[in-house]
């Protein structure tokens, strides 16, 4: 196990362990360069000398680095720490699909399809890159609060997983309840194997149970090979015939009779919601058996006459059929009507509008939405613009408004990381205090609201930082005195992270400090940043035009540019520029800075308290 606070790869500091699998431990960590939270999967120590595991872990990890899709947990980096390989992954805050199924039981068809379609989109991207997942199961699907799905554990062999079996003398990769028949036989796998497992997963989402179960792994594997599953429609009358057909086709024992590609299965799932009684998903062989050839009859005048009569009769029949069908279609067209669009309309308006078109409206479910106002329709079935028989019920999903934000887990984060994490969740960092704890010194050991607490946007969360009695003390009073005296005071108190900004004020004389942060009496650490605001604007003889371009992840990002100064050998940072930026890529930052020193100086750029750039600029005499 890797200890909290350990830095690996010179860039990632371990915060805590968040999971353990068959062959790896997973840690939450912070990227010290970007300040982003990441997940790091590290091979277990017991496999450090297993050449096959080491080779496979590295090979598969590098393959996943080439995958980039919104529904795939992204891999950022690979490396080795203390002889153990690791993969740096996107950190996703959500729940596994397995947890959701276990807590809530069978899902409505529309929700299940919406989730599985995202899994299939991820598989489509992976298959296009030549990667077979081999372990599709609800435990490997994370559902975020927004409803977005992330598929994880791509291509990592599970030979030592508790649910991995050895059968017929072959090692089988994958979890036994979701295993394809070819995996159970120890045969090579292809895209169809992943689609079989996706079908099993959808079966479980809709019925609350897997199609095959047993007392042993081998017994379950045998059922995958030989048993026909109970059709899901027999277990729930809420499953449509079309959706049942899609699942049963995906679960065909013969891989050639399953779907050819993930996007084909995805298209049929979407269609099944629109055409619940359609038979489009039933498998139809593409090749027909050849019929024995019969000897050609001899031509004769009489035969020619018969052919002529046959053609005439056929034409007459076709004309009759056309006339009959025209009458049928005319009758049907009188019974069908265009479905009105109800999305973004209130429930009352939707009911009235549906009735005006000859339909009825019923609420199927409620969901949170960041884009649709509370009480308005988010989605409808059938969709607006389609034709449907008059009297058809239009089912709607109604918005509950934005979901209440949940308080994130801040334990183990630095104060800057905690503030950034709170802001990403629409919350605000409140007071920062200190106490002795077992958490590493300088990191959050307590928060005022427990993790996962539902709250409101803008809620203030206070934090407590772990410290020792030797390191914390009261912040001294650092105002109403000239800057040089304050710097001497802070140097004697061992402060080493001082920032000085200049601003005009009519409260005090130029050169006098009139604001400080933290305030006097606050419990502080020597390495904590201290901001002093000094009255006035010093004049310097040299200047430089400064320009940066940075990526801004979120609106409201605070940026600050500084240059290091010294006073009696004591280093501090003078603020050159401060601003609040909106979200964007390569956002330009430009300003003119002044200096009392000629030549090249390093300008440091901070974004939300973290250093993001260091760059040298030449300071020269100001032009008259």
N, C-alpha and C positions, 0 to 999 in steps of 0.2 A: 504494500500500500504506500502511496505517496503522501507525505505529510503536508498539512495545510501551510500555505505560504511558500512552498517550494517553487522555484522558477525553473522551468524546463525549456530547452531550445532557446534560451536567452530572451524569450519574448512572452512566455505564458506563465502566470502565477496561479497556482492551484488555490481554489477557494474551499471546495469541499467535494466529497464523493457523492454522486447522485444515482449510481446504479452499478450492478454487477451482473455480468452474463456468463455464459459457459466458458468463454475464453478471454474475456477482457473486463477490466474495471473502467467505469466512465466517471470523469471528474468534471465539475464546473470550474472554469478558470477565466481569467481576464487577460486579454491581449494588451500587453503593456504599451504597445505602439498606438493602437487605435482606440484603446479603452473599451473595447467591445467584449461582452461576455460570450464565451465559446464553450463547447463541450469537447473534452479530450478523451479518446478511447485508447487505453494502454493495455497491451498484451499482458496477461497474468504472468507473474514471476515463474510459475511452475513450468511454463513453456519456453523459457528463455534459451534452453539448449536443444529445443526440438527444431531441427533445420527445416522440416517440412512446414511447420506452423509459421516460422519466421518468414520463409519464402512466400507462402500464400498470403500472409497478412500484408506484407509490403507490396506484392504484386497487385492484389485486389484493391488495396488502398490507393495506389497510384492510378488504377483504372477509374476509380470513382471520382478522382480529381477532375477528370474530363467531363463528368456529368454536370450539367447546369440546367435545372428546371425548377419552376416555382413550387412543384409538389414533391420535390426530393430534398431531403436534408443534405445541405451542401457540404462538401469537404473542402477545407481551405489549405491544408498543409499536412505533410507527413514528416516524421523524423524518428529519432531514437534517443531515449534517455536511460542512462545506466544499463545499456545493453538491451533494453526493451523497446520495440517499435511502438509508435503512437500515431493516431490520426486526429487532426484538429477538425472539428465539425461545427456546423451552425448550431447554436443553442436555441432550442425551440421550447417555449413555455406553453404546455398544453397537457392533455390527458391522452392515454393510449385508447385506441378503439376498443380494446378488450375491457378496459375499466368501464367504459361507457356501456358496453353490452351487459357486463355483469351487474351494473347498478340499475339499469333501466329496462333490461329485457328486450323483446322484439321492437324494432323501429318501424315507423311508417315507411311505406315503399319510397315515397318521394325523397325522404331524408337519406335512406340507405343508398339509393341510386346516386344522389348528389355526392355522397362521400366516396363511393366505389368508383364513380367516373373519374374522380381526381386521382385515385390510385392507378387506374388504367392509363390516364394521361402520363403519369410518372413512368409506368412500365413501357409505354409507347416510346418515350424518349430514351429509356435505358436499352430497350431492344434495338432501337435504331443505332445505338452506339456499340452493339454487340455484347451487351452485358445481360445475363440472366440472373434474376434475383435469387431464386431457389428457396426462399424462405418467407413467402408472403403469408402473413397471419396478422390478426388484429393487434397483437403485441408490438408489431413493427410499424404500426400506423399511428401517428400522433395527430390528434384533432385540436387545432388551436381554438381560442375563444371566438375568433371571427368566423369559424366554420371551415377555414382552410385546412387541407390535409397535407401532411408531410410524411413521406415514406422513408424509412431509415434502414440501416444495416444492409446496404447493397453489396452483393457479391461476397460477403464474408462467410467462409465455410463454418458450419456449426457441428463439427465432428464430435465435439465433447459436450454439446448441449444435452440437458437432461431429457429432452424430448426427441433426440436423434437416435435412430435405430440402426442396427446392422442386421441385414436380412439376406438370405440366400448367398452368404459369403461375401457380400459387398457392403461398403460403407455407404449409408444413405444420408444425403444432406437435406435438412429441412425438418420442421416440426411435424410430428406424426399425424396429428388431426387434420392437417392441411396439405398432406403429402400427395403428390400426383402418383398414379399407378406406375409410371416409368421410374420415378424415384424409388418407390417401394421395391421394384425389381432390381434396383441397382443399375439401371440403364442410363445412357446419356440423356440430358434434359435439353429442352429448347423453349421457345417462347410459349408454346402451348402448356408447358408445365406450370408456368407462372399464372396463366389464365385459369387453369384448373383450380389452383389454390385461391385465386381471386373469387372464383365461383363458390368454393367452400365457404369463404369468408362472408360473401353476400348471403348465402344460405343461412348462416348463423345470425347475421344481422336481422334478417326478416323473421326467423322462427325462434330465435333464442337458444338454439342447440346446433351442434355440428351433425352432419349426416351419418358419420361413423364414429362409434365409441366402443370401448372394450376394456377388459381387465389388464391387458398388456399392450405394449407398443407393437409387438409382432401381430397380435390379433387385429389391431386397428389397421395395420399395414395390409394384412391379407384382405380385409374388407374393401380397401381402396382398389385392390387388384380384381376382386371377383364379385363383390356385392353391388346390386343396383340400389341407389339411395331412395328412400321414401320421397316422393315429389313434395316440394315445399308447399304447394297449393293444397295438399292434403292435410297439412299441419296448421294452416292459417287461411281462412276465407278472405283475408284482406290482400292476399297476393293475387295479382291478375294472371290470366292464362298466358299472356305474352311474356310477362316477367318470369313466370315459371319455366317457359320454354327457353329463355335466355340462360337461366341457371342450369337446366338439365343439359343443354348443349355444351356449356362450359365444363360440365362434369362427365362428359362422355369418356369411356375407358380408352377409346381409340383416339389418339391425339389428332389424327387427320380429320376426324369428324367434329372437332372443336372449332373454335374461331381461329381464323388464320392470323389475326393480329389484334392487339389490344384496342386499337381505334375502331375496329369492326365491332367488337363486343360493346364498346362504349356507345357507339351509334345505335346499336340495338336496344341498349338500356334506355337511352333517351327516347327512342321511338316507342318503347313499351309503355312509357308514361302517357304518351299521346294516343296510342292505339292499344289499349289494354286487352282487347279481344283479338288482336291480329295474330296471324300464324306465320309471320315473316321469319321468326327465329328458329323454326323447325328445320332440322338438317335435311337437305335434299342432295343426294349424290349427283356430282357433276357429270359422270360418265354413265351412259346407259348400256346395258348388255346388248351385244350385237344379235340380231335376228338372223336365222338361216335364210339364205337367198333362195327364192323360188324361181324356177325357170320362167323366162319371159314368154307370155302367150303369143301364139302366131297371129300376125296381123291379117285382117280380112275386111272386106267392105262392110260386112255385118257388124264386125267389131268396131269399125270406125263410126258406124251409125249409133252403136250403143254409147260410145264415148261422147258423141255429140249430144245425145239425150241426157247423159249423166251431167255434163257441163250445164246444160239448160236447167236441169232439175236443181243443181247446186246453186245456181244464180237465184232461182226462185226461192229456195230455202233461205239464202242469205238475206234477200230482200224482206222476207217475212220476219226473220229474226230481228233485222234492223228496225222494222216497224214496231215490233213488240217491245224491244229494248227502249226505243225512243219513248214509248208510252210509260214504261217503268221509270226511266230516268226523269221524265217530266214530273211523274208523281212524286219521286224522291226529292226532286229539287224544290217542290212545294213544301215538303216536310222539313227541309234543312234551312238553316239560317246562319249568317256570319256571327261568330262569337264576339261580343264586345270586349274591348280592352278595359280591365278594371284596376290594373296596377296603378298605384299612387292615388287611388280614390278611397274615400272613407267607406266604412261598412254599409252605412245607410245609403250612400250614393250608389254603391256597387249593387245592392239589392234592387234599388229602383231601376238602375240602368239595365240589369239583367232581365228584369220583368218586361221592360219596354221592348226587348229583343225576343221575348218568348222563352226565356230561361229562368232558372232560379239560382240564387247564390247562397252558399253555406260556408261557414268558417271551418276549415279543416284543422288548423293549428295556429299557434302564436309563436313568433320568434323575435329576438332582438335584431335591430337593424340600425346601422350608423347613417344610412342614406334615406330611409323612408320614415316619414313622421309616424309617431305612435297613433294607432287606430286606422292607419291606411293599409291597403293591400300590397304585400311584397311580391307575391307570385300567385298565378292562377292556373288551374287545370280544368278544361282545355285552355290553351293559350288564345289570346285575342287574335282575331284575323283568320282563325280556322273556321271551317264549316261543321256544324253539329246539328243533330236533330232537335227540333223545338222541344222544350220540356227538360232538356239535359241539365243536370245540376253542375254549376260551375263552383269548384272548390277553391277556396282562397286561403293563403297564409297571411295573417295579419300582424303588423309590426307592433312590438312592445316598446319601440324606441331604442336608443343606444343601451347596450349592456352596461350595468354598473361596473366600473373598473375595480379590479381586485388589487389589494396591496401585495407587492412582490416581496420575495424573501431577500432581505438586505444583509443578513448575518454573514460575516466574512468578507464583506466589501469594504473598500476604503471610503472615506467620506465623499470624495469626488465621484466614485463609482455609484455610491448610494444615491447621490443627487441626480446623476444622469439617468439611472434606472427609474427613479421616481418620476422624472420628467417624461420619460418615454411612455409611462403609464398614466399620464395626465395628473400626476400628484405633485406635491410641493414639499421640499425638505424644510423642516422646521428647526427647532433648537438642536444643538449638538453639545452633548455633555460627555463626561468621562467617568469610568469606574474600573476597578481592578476585576479582571475576569480571566478565564482560561483561554479565551480567544487570543490570537496573536495580537501584540500591541500595535495600535494604530488602525484596527479594523472594527467594523460594527459588531457589537456583542449583544445589543438589545435594540428593539424598535417599539414605538408606542402603539402601533396597531399590528396584530399578528398577521403573518402571511396568509393570503387567500381571503382576507376579510373584504367583503363587498362594501364599497364606499361610493363617494361622488367625485366628479372631476374637481380638481383644485384642493382636495383634502390635504391638510398639513400632516406630515409624519415626522415625529421627533426620533432621533437616534442617539445611542450611547456608544462611545468608542472605548475599546479596551485599552487600559493603561496600567502603569504601575505607580506606586506612591512616590517613587524616585523621579518619575518623568513628568508628572503633571504639576502645575502650579497656577496661581491666579495671574491672569493677564494684567500687566501693570498699566497705570494711567499714562497714556502717551499723547496727550493733547495739551494745547495752550503753551507749548514750548517750541523753540526753534528746532528745525529738523536735525541739526548736528548733535544737539543734546539728547534728543530722542533716540538717535542711532547709537550713541554711546550707551544709553540705558538698556536698549535691546541687546546690544553686543554682550554686555556684562551678564544679561539673563540667558545667554546662550541661544538666542533666536538666530536662525540661519536662512530664513525664507521671507525676506522683507521686500515689499513692493511699495513704490512711492509714485503717486500721481499728483500732478499740479492742477489747480483749478482756482479761478478768480473767486474772491469772497470779500465782503465788507465787514466780516465779523472780527477778523484778526489782521495783523500786519503780514506783509509778504514774508515768506520763509518760515512761517509758524504753522505747525500741524494743528488742524481744527477738526479732523475726523479720524477715527481709527476703527478697524474691524479685525479681530474681535473686540468687543467692548471691555472696558476695565472690569476686573473681577471674574471674568469668564475662565473656567478651567481649560487650560491649553497645554499643548505639547510644544517643545522647542522647534520641531520641524514644521509646525503648522504655518500656512501662509498668513502674513500680517500685512494689511493694506493701510498705508498712511496717506491722508489727503492733505497736501500742503498748499497754503495760500500763495497765489502768484503764478507767473509764467516766466521762467528764466530765459534770458537771451543768450544764445550760443552762436559762435562764429562760423560753424560748419554745418552743412546740410546734405541730405541725400534723398532722392526719390525712391521710396520703398514700394514694391509691388509683389503680391502673392496671388496665387490661385488655389483655392481649397474646395474640397467636396463638403457640403453641409448636409448632414443627415436629417435634421429637423429644424423647422422654423423656430426662431427665438434663441438660436445658438449665440452665446456670448464669446466674442473673440477679443484678444488683447495682445498687442505687440510690445515687447520690452527690450531694453538693452542693459547690460550689467555695468554698474558703476561701483566705485570704491570710495570709502571715507575712512582715513586712518587705517588702511589695510582691511577694513570690514566691507564685505561685498553685499550689495543690495541691487534691486532691479528698478530702473526708472521706466514708467509707463509712457510709451510713445503714442499709442493709438488704442481706442476702445470702440466697439460697435456691436450691434445686434443684427444678425444676418437671417435671411429667409432661406428655406431649404432649396438646394440646387447643386448641380455639378459644376466644378471649376468656377466657383463664385470668385470674381475679382475683388481684391483688396488693394487699395493704393492710397498713399499719403506721403507727405514730406516730413521727414524727421530731422531734428537738429542735434548737434553734439558739441561738446567743448574740446573734443579730440579729433584731430585730422587723421585720415587714413581709413583702413578697412576695419569694420566692427561687425560683430555677429548680432543679428536681430532675431529674437526668439518669438515665435507666434504660439499663443495658447488658444485652445478652443474648449470652452466649458471647463476651464481649469487644468486641462491636459496639454502638454507640449505636442504640437503637431508638425512644426517646421522650425528649422534653424538655417539661416542663410546669411552669408557675408555681403555687406554693402559698403561701397566707398563713400566716405564723407569728405567733402571738399569745401573750400571757402565759398560762402554765399556770393552769388552774382549780384552786382550792384543794380 
